[in-house]
Amino acid sequence: MTASPISDRLSDVEGQVEDGRSKIDWAFEHMPIVQSLRADFEADQPFDGYTIGMALHVEAKTAALVEALAAGGAEIAITGCNPLSTHDDVSAALDDHDAITSYAEHGVDEAGYYDAIEAVIAQEPDVTVDDGGDLVFRIHQEHPDLIDSIIGGSEETTTGVHRLRSMDADGALEYPVFAVNDTPMKRLFDNVHGTGEASLSSIAMTTNLSWAGKTVVVAGYGQCGRGVAKKAAGQNASVVVTEIDPRQALEAHMEGYEVLPMAEASAKGDVFITVTGNRDVITPDHVEQMQDGAILANAGHFDIEIDLEGLSEVAVGETEVRDGIREYTLEDGRRINVLAEGRLVNLASPVSLGHPVEVMDQSFGIQAVSVRELVTNGEAYGAGVHEVPDELDREVAEIKLRAEGIEIDELTDIQREYLASWEHGT
């Protein structure tokens, strides 16, 4: 069974569409890159005749990207990539568009989530756009007959790229996918500033607690972890970093953060934020060392970084103490608070709005030009994970600089000659 469009399942479709439309318009107003690309797409119609299947966080910024692709002639089927990150009013507004069908619904169970993925796949997309890889994996596992007709795809997030690279290494990825997450205009801004700002703001709004004076344990010092640590320190928190990579641990140390194994950090933290893309980062053994009132949040993609099943087993009671906060009471009376059911705290908390608009403008600009590259030059890419071509990354950066009124220098002919020659010495 596949899901019906969101509009078939809402009691107040008209009101939801109106509310969603207001959110999308506000986001679009602050997305100059997507505005510029949408104008180009409207003029050139590069996606005319193509169907794009998407599994993303369905909220206002995402909707601006989706409508830009539709303006370029695409037929689009979209669903969510996380059961708690969908904004139903935005989903309804998208579904109200003649060229877009949205199956995304907030709070669906696992069966409903995959029914919606199946509904998108049933539209037989020519291009896939993913956040976390579920759409790509489902196609390969359940619908291999569609692979030959798919030009390619793009992947938004770190976890999805890791999964796709593993798939590629096993020879199991059978069409080209751009690693949008890894290109500079995405990872240097979305991962650092987007994840850092959005995670901390969501935690603060959910708990109504201050960062100043607290000890924040950041698990993972990749680009996202760097952002979380930087923003927490900037709000006068003490930061402890846990890592498995010696180089990233050393980098965190040189940035001035205390670096400890989680077994030791667990006794020191007031707030724990996992940003690893891996499972069982915080386990019952760690929880046994934590202080009363410790707050656990996950800013990685899937809800497996905190071992919630293990936590339930050692707890003697569980209570929803505040919207978005589940309190686990341990046998000795200590209370451990988990935010957003262990899901992406910056998107799945009841008050979450996701990354700042300006940050996602850059990321979705990369998604847009990656889709354009696939439909215009897809034959140039074989099956596997591909870097976004540098000229596309630079194109998006140049659009942003123009929008900000920022001018930069250009190389002179003599400078170009110097850089291109190996014969010039000191």
HELIX and SHEET records of a PDB file:
HELIX    1   1 ILE A    6  ASP A    8  5                                   3    
HELIX    2   2 VAL A   13  GLU A   29  1                                  17    
HELIX    3   3 PRO A   32  ASP A   44  1                                  13    
HELIX    4   4 ALA A   60  ALA A   71  1                                  12    
HELIX    5   5 ASP A   88  ASP A   95  1                                   8    
HELIX    6   6 GLU A  110  ILE A  121  1                                  12    
HELIX    7   7 ASP A  134  GLU A  142  1                                   9    
HELIX    8   8 PRO A  144  SER A  149  5                                   6    
HELIX    9   9 THR A  158  ALA A  169  1                                  12    
HELIX   10  10 VAL A  180  ASP A  182  5                                   3    
HELIX   11  11 PRO A  184  LYS A  186  1                                   3    
HELIX   12  12 ARG A  187  GLY A  194  3                                   8    
HELIX   13  13 THR A  195  THR A  207  1                                  13    
HELIX   14  14 GLN A  223  GLY A  234  1                                  12    
HELIX   15  15 PRO A  246  MET A  254  1                                   9    
HELIX   16  16 MET A  262  ALA A  265  1                                   4    
HELIX   17  17 PRO A  284  VAL A  287  1                                   4    
HELIX   18  18 LEU A  308  VAL A  314  1                                   7    
HELIX   19  19 ALA A  340  GLY A  342  5                                   3    
HELIX   20  20 VAL A  345  ALA A  348  1                                   4    
HELIX   21  21 VAL A  357  ASN A  377  1                                  21    
HELIX   22  22 GLY A  378  ALA A  380  5                                   3    
HELIX   23  23 ASP A  390  GLU A  404  1                                  15    
HELIX   24  24 ASP A  413  ALA A  420  1                                   8    
SHEET    1   A 7 ILE A 100  SER A 102  0                                        
SHEET    2   A 7 GLU A  75  GLY A  80  1                                        
SHEET    3   A 7 THR A  51  LEU A  56  1                                        
SHEET    4   A 7 VAL A 127  ASP A 130  1                                        
SHEET    5   A 7 GLY A 152  GLU A 155  1                                        
SHEET    6   A 7 PRO A 176  ALA A 179  1                                        
SHEET    7   A 7 GLY A 384  HIS A 386  1                                        
SHEET    1   B 8 GLU A 258  VAL A 259  0                                        
SHEET    2   B 8 SER A 238  THR A 242  1                                        
SHEET    3   B 8 THR A 215  ALA A 219  1                                        
SHEET    4   B 8 VAL A 271  THR A 274  1                                        
SHEET    5   B 8 ALA A 294  ASN A 298  1                                        
SHEET    6   B 8 ARG A 335  LEU A 339  1                                        
SHEET    7   B 8 ILE A 325  LEU A 330 -1                                        
SHEET    8   B 8 ALA A 315  ARG A 322 -1                                        
END                                                                             
